[in-house]
Amino acid sequence: MAYITASKLYDYLQCPHKVWRDIYGPQEEKITETNPFVELLWEKGVKHEEKIVSRLGDFLNLKEDSIDERFQKTIEAMKNKTPLIYQGVLKYENLLGIPDLLKKLPDNTYMPVDIKSGMGFEGADEEEGEEGKPKKHYSVQLCLYNDLLKKLGFAIHNSGKIIDIHGDEVEYDLISPMGIRTKETWWEFYERIKKHVDFLMRNADKNKPALAGICKLCPWYNSCKKWCETTKDLTNVFYLGRSNRDKLNEDLFVENIDEFLELDVEEVMKQKETEKKSGNKEFLFRIGKDSLIKSLKRAEILYRTKKPVAYETIVFPKVNYELFFDIEDDPTQEFVYLHGVYERNGDKERFIDFTATEISDEAEKEIWQKFWQYIESLPQDDFAVYYYSHHEKTTYKKLQKQYSDVISLEKVEAFFENPNVIDLYKIVQKQTDWPVGSYSLKALATYLGFSWRDETPSGALSIQWFNKYMETKDQSILKRILEYNEDDCKATMILKDGLEKL
Ligand code: SF4
């Protein structure tokens, strides 16, 4: 029997189509090797769990044996009022859950506890004293375990706990509303998605792939990409996204790019107004005139004119030193391990890197300090810095908080506010359009003819290489990391030049 498990619910939240495709998709098209970055995350999770478990004291370990045997033993243990059960199995009809811990409460009922290698709440910031809010996938997972405990007669409460990356216990109230403006409770949300997961798993409903950032780490990437290309799906258009695609499919019966390009925006907006007046507020919900025009322009460029467009003249600073800058960091341990700069001074070009060769605060601080010393050494007012996306700015603000003696917050802010320090992504997004489905640096630089030396260039893989390098100190891995970063910096240069030519 195919059970609804925590991982099915997790998959659904990541991509609702994956649940269906895993069972009914063309299995021969599925990538069988696990993505090394996904593997790294998994290994880190396992290590963290082992660390937490080693500090638990006495508990009943049910990790071994078959699922059925573990289920029998879990029920017995709960009947015998065992205080703490590790890796017990809960089963009821088509639901299956394996909570990391089952903890007995004073009233002899049980609470599910799961060990996670992330923060307990979303957006929690210890330094700012911000608590954050419950994470969707943690809430849904705890709801499943709590649901099973209730169905089996071992719970009356509606709560669960997460033991987070710091070993802190964070309680989840599962019947509280999901947000200030969302009345739906976590429990109602869980019931709703559980129902849909069940439909998809039974093939009673079928949904479509949709190209999104998350796809790159998914084993169905090639398969779904092929489907989207062949069917001319609307998610090929940059930023259009799954929910707008579904709305356009359902409300206007627009199934592909050709039909989309036939749309008359004024007519569509009139129709939306009429629907609204007759009480149908859901019609093309969150699709406004401007976003529709923007998507149509992008579709036109992608499928018909096939040429990039600049809507305004793009002027860059005339300076002697141009720096193309990119950082590499490992979010799993919040560690910045490389600041890379490709420097162009007239016809002289060179790559400069500030790389940590060990994981320590000292090493992270030292390379950041060196980066700023390098910036200070440049002729002031005669250099410009180019980077892609806000990640560098956000990360530098975090580093400043951590190493405030390296540079003041005012100086970091002044650096990024300097008109000569330019986020090319903002220009790309606001002032241009391209005949590609993604406006990532990789997609745009590749379109402009640049190629990376690495066969599988990716930021996620660079993190995995860095972890491997730390383990082995293998210099060939370090070389690969540096070449990848240098090529990212060079790609930024290619893009800047390409934008200038537009
Ligand atoms: S490739 Fe993308 S659309 Fe396809 S199943 Fe994976 S996440 Fe979903």
Residues whose N, C-alpha, C, O or C-beta is under 5 A from the ligand:
A	BS01	SF4	C15 H17 K18 R21 P209 A210 I214 C215 C218 W220 Y221 C224
